[in-house]
Amino acid sequence: MRDGSRVYSLPNWPAMRWLAYPGANAPHDIRVALIGGLFGTLPIFAGGVVSTILVTAAIAIRHPTPPFVAWLIIEIAVCAARLSVLFKARHAASQRRTTPTDLYVLLSLIWSASIGYGGFISLISGDWVVATLACSTAMGMVGGVCFRAFNAPRLATAMMLISVGPFVPAVVIAGKPLLYVVLLQVPLFLAAMSSATFTLNKMLLSTMQSERENEHRARHDTLTGLANRLGLAEAVDAGLKAEQQAAKELAVLFLDLDNFKAINDTHGHVAGDRLLKMVAERLRRSLRATDVAARIGGDEFVVLAKGLTGEQATELGNRLTNSISAPYDLGGGICATIGVSVGVALAPEEVEDAEGLLSVADAALYAAKAERQVKLLRTLVGENPSQPMAPAAGA
């Protein structure tokens, strides 16, 4: 999961990608969020480091032999390396740069191997106090891995196997019949913990995908898939903020379909819904990837376009008008043609939020409708609509 505003990179090395694989059907954004969970938080990391180093130091003091001293040195070196990589990754993630995820995953495996090595030499030492300390540390580490790294179940399983697996040959070498029960316990324990890890992973993925779908539904129109009023408001607010920082123009186009109600009433809601979907698709094809299209009412659409001058925004409005006004084949022998009124507004300096800018665009829309109706009326009475209107009597 993400830690605040930090975004961690996916692994690049093939082996690390395989180990960090979160599960089937996980989209890219969820995979990125899950990778962040592998880095954990500093308090959790510090607790694990302090615990393992204290245990290895106590054992090395009790048995200052080369194997145990080497274990202490390895543990300190690995923990220091993991801490260094963790800080670098957090700094890079906060700046949206590439993080050393591959190295961090590799160090996690090496740390597990260090725990496994310590358990192995402790069991064959014959000192059951030391063996108990080492084994309890390994078991605690396995429990922590299961419930903290289940977002990457393959990695969690590999870490558990590497840390507890060496107990099996150590018991055989120790030659204590009572310990042979470990030969059965370790496989059962690993199977149970691994199964729990994969189960928790499936639950997490299902929850994250449900949250993702709910967030999408909250910000998008269910019929057309375009942004809804909430999604548009967020896009406008973000655009206004970016405009203030980059001094770029922000244009809003308010579109209202003409004659849609007649088609809806004549051919039914199914045909009307199909028409709205086709209008939405034409909008998508006519816009840039950076533009935002929204449906905020029955037949009302809004387009948010960044970096356009007033002339360019007007040209975009004309292009959308031509596209939307082309005939529609609604199936069943129904061919429909609709018009569209477009109001264009650029973000004035005094507008500070989405509602203010939409109000400006709405006013421009009604001005465009009024002008269109005047032109239509003048055409009906035989006047040239392109000529300026004669002043009213008494003016």
N, C-alpha and C positions, 0 to 999 in steps of 0.2 A: 504494500500500500504506500501511498505517498506520505512523505513526512513533511507537512506544511506545503511549501511551494517547491520543494525539491523533486526533481524528476531524474531517476537513475536510468542508465543505458542498459539495453538488453545485451547479453553476452555475444561475443563474436566467434570465439573458438568453438569448433564443432562439438567437442566433448562437453564444454561448459553449457552450450545451448541445449544439448540433450539432457543434461542434469537439471537445468533450470526450467525445463519444459513444464508448464503449469497444468496442462490437460487439454483435451480436445475441445475445439470450438471456442477457444478463448480469443477474443479480438485483440488487436494490437494495444489499444489503450488499457485494457485490463491486464495484459501481460506486463506492460510498463509499470502499472500500479503494483503488481505482485512482486516485481523485482525489488522495489523499494523496501518491502517487508523483510528481505534477506539481510538488509543492513541494520535492521532493528533500531534501537535507540541507545544512546550512550549509557544511561543507567543500567539497562539490561546487559550491555556489553561489559561494563565495568564490573558488575556483579559476577559474571562468569570468569573474567580474568582474575579478579582478586581471589575467588574461591579456588581455582585450579593452581594458581601460583602458591598460595598458602599451603595447600596440601602437598604439592611437590617439594616445597622448601622444608616442610616438617619431616617428610620422609627422607629427604637428602641429609638432613641433620641427624636423623636417627641412624641412617645407613649411608655414611659419606663414601660410598664406593663409586667407581667410575660409571656403572650403568645408571645409578640414581642421580648422580651429579650431572650426567649428560642429559637425563630427562629434565632436570630443572633448567639447564641452559637452553635446551630446545624449547621448553614451554615459555620461558621469558622471551626468547627471540621471536617465536611465532606470534605470541600475544602482542609484542611491540610492533611487529610488521603488520598485523591485522589492524591495530589501532591507528598506525600511520596511514594505511590505505583507506580506512574508514573516514578519517578526517579529510583526506584528499577527495574522496568520493562525495562527501557531504558538501564540500566547497564547490566542486565542479557541478554537482546536481543543482545547487542553488543558483548557479549562473547558466543553467541549461547547456552545459558542455558535456562532452563524452566522459563517462565515469569508468574507473578501472574495475568493472564488474567481474571480468574474467579472473583477474588476479585475486580479487576478494573471495570468489568461490573456491579457487584453488587453495588459498590459505585456510579456508574453512575445512577442507579435506585434510590438509596437513595437520591442522590442530586436532582433528579427530584421530589421525594416525598417532599423534603424540600421546593422546589419552589412552589409546589402545596399547601403545608401547609400554606406558607406565603400568597399566593393569597386568600386562604380560610379565614384566620383570618382578612385579610385586607378588604375584601368585607363585612364581617359581622360587622366590626368596626363602620361603618357609616361615616368614614372619607374618603371622595372621593379623596382627594389628595393622601392619603396613598394607597387607592385601585388602583388608576391610576398608581402609581409607581410600585406596586406589579404586576399588570396585564401586564404592558408594559414589565417588566422584564421577566415574564413567556412567553409572546409572542416572545420576542427576543430569549429566550432560545429555543423555539420550532423551530423557523426559523433556528437557528444555528444547531440544531440536524438534521433537515431535510436535510440540504445541506452539513453536515459534516459526519454524521453517516449513510448515505444511503447505505453504503456497507454492513450494517446489518439491513435491513428494519424492521424486527420484533422488534429488540431492539429499533430502532428509534421510531417506533409506540408506544411501551410500555412507553418510556420516555415521549413522547408527551401526552399520555393519563393520565399518573400519574401527570404531571405538570399542565395540563389545566382542567382535569376532575373535580377536586374539586370546580371549579367555579360554576358548576351546583347546587349542594346542597347549596353553599354559597348564590347564588342569591335567592333561595327559602327561606332560613332563613332570609335574609335581608328584604324581603317583599316589595321591591320597584318595582311597576308595570313596570316602564320604563326599568328595568334591565331584565325583562323576555325575552327580545329579545335574551339575552345570551343563553337561553335554546335552541334556534334554531341555534345560531351562533356557539357554541362550537362543536356540532356534525358535522355540515357542514365543519367547519374549520379543525377538526381532520380528516374527511374523505378525504378532498382535500389534506392536507399535507401528509397523509399516502399514498394516491394514487401517489402523486408526488415522494415520497420516493421509492416506489416499481418500478416506471417507471425509475427513475434515476439509481436504482440498476441494472435493466435489461440492460440499455444502457452501464453501466460500465462493466458488465460481458461480454457483446458482444464485447466491445472494447478490453478488456484484453485478451479474447480468440482469437480475430483476431490478436492481437500483438503477442501472444504466437505462433500461427500457422505461422505467417510471420517469426518470429525468427527461428522456427524449419525449415522452408523451406530454409531460408538463409544459414543454416549450415548443411543441409542434402541433400543427393541425392534423387531426386524425384522418381526414378525408384526402387531403392533397399531399401531405408530408412536408409542406412548407412550414416555416416558423409561424407560431401563433402570436397573439398580442404580447404575451410575456417574453417569448423568445425575441420578438422584434424590439421590445423595450430594452432588453439587455444589450442587443446589438447596437441600438442607437446610442445608448449611454456609453458603451465602449467606443463607438465611433466618434462621439463628441469629445471624449477624453483624448483619443488619439489625434483628433483634429487640432485640439488646443496645443498638444505637444509638438506636432509636426507641421502645423500651419497649412493643412490641406483642406480643400473644400469637401463638405459632406452634403450629398443631395438625397432628398426623399421624394419619391414619386408615389402619389396616391392615385390608385386606379379603381374606377367604379364601372362595372359592366352595364351596358345599356341593353334593354330588351331581354335580360336574363329571366326575369319573372314571367314574362309571356311564354318563353320556351318551357320553363319549369311547370307552369300551369297547364300548358297544352299537351306536353309529352310525358309529364310525370316526373317525380323526384329522381327516379333512377337515371333518366336521361339528363336531368339537371346536374346530378352528381358526376356523371360521366363528362359532361361539358366542363365542369369546374376542374376536374382532374386534367383534362386536356389543356385548359388555360394555364394551369400550374406547370405542365410540362413545357409549354411554349415559353413561359417565363424563364424556366431553367436554361433552355437552349439559347435564349437571347441575352443572358447575363454572364458576367465574368465570374470566376471562382471566388473572388473577394466580395462580390455583391451578395446581398441578402434579400430574399423574397419571402413575403409573409401573406397569409390570408387572415384578416382580422374580423371579417364579418361574412354574411351570406354570399355576397358577390363583390366584396371589397378586398382589394389586394394593395400591398405596399411594397415598394422596392427601395432598399437602402444602398446607395452607390457612393463609394469613397473616391476622392481624388478627381472629381469632375468639375469643370467650370459650368457656369450657367448655360452657355451655349451647348456644351456637350450633354448636359442633363436634358435639355430640350430635345436634342437629337435622339437621345435614348428613349425619351417619351414617345417621339414619333415612330421610332422603330418598334417599340412595344405595341403601339396602336395598330400599325400595319400587320404585325404578327398575329395579334389577338383577334383582329377583325376579319381575318381570312375564314372561309367557310369550314364548318366542322361536320364530319361524318360520324353521327352518334349511333350508327347501326340500326338495323331494322328499317332501312329506307328513310331514316330521318337525317336530313341535311339542314343544319342551322347556321345562321349568321348573326353575330352580335356586334355591337359597337362598344367602344370604351371611352370614357372620359378620363383624362389624366391631369392631375395637378402636380406641378413641380415646385419644390422649394429648396433653397440652399440654407444651411444652418446659419442664421444671423448670430451676431456676437452675443445678443442678450438672451438667447435660448440656452438653458443650462441642463435640460433633461429631455427624456423621450417624449413625454406628453406635450411639452411646449413645441417641439419640432413637428410632431404629428398634427398639432393644431394649426400650425402655419401651412403644412401641406394640405390639410383638410380644407382650409380657406381657399387655397389655390385651386383645389379640385372644384369647389362650388363656383368659383369665378370662371373656370374653364367650362363648366356645364352651362352657366348663364350665358356666356359668350356663344356657345354652340347653339343654344336655343334661340338667341337673337338672330344668328346667321340663318337658322332654319326658317324662322318667321319671315325674315326679309326675302328669302328665296321664294317663299309661298306667295308673297304679295308682289313679286316681280322686281324687287330691287337687287342690285349687285351686292352680294354679301362682302365682297372685298373692299368696297368703297366705304369711307368713313360715314358715320351716321350724321344726318342733318341735325343741327341744333334744335332743341325743342322751342316752341313758340314762347316768346317772352324771355328767352335766355339772353 
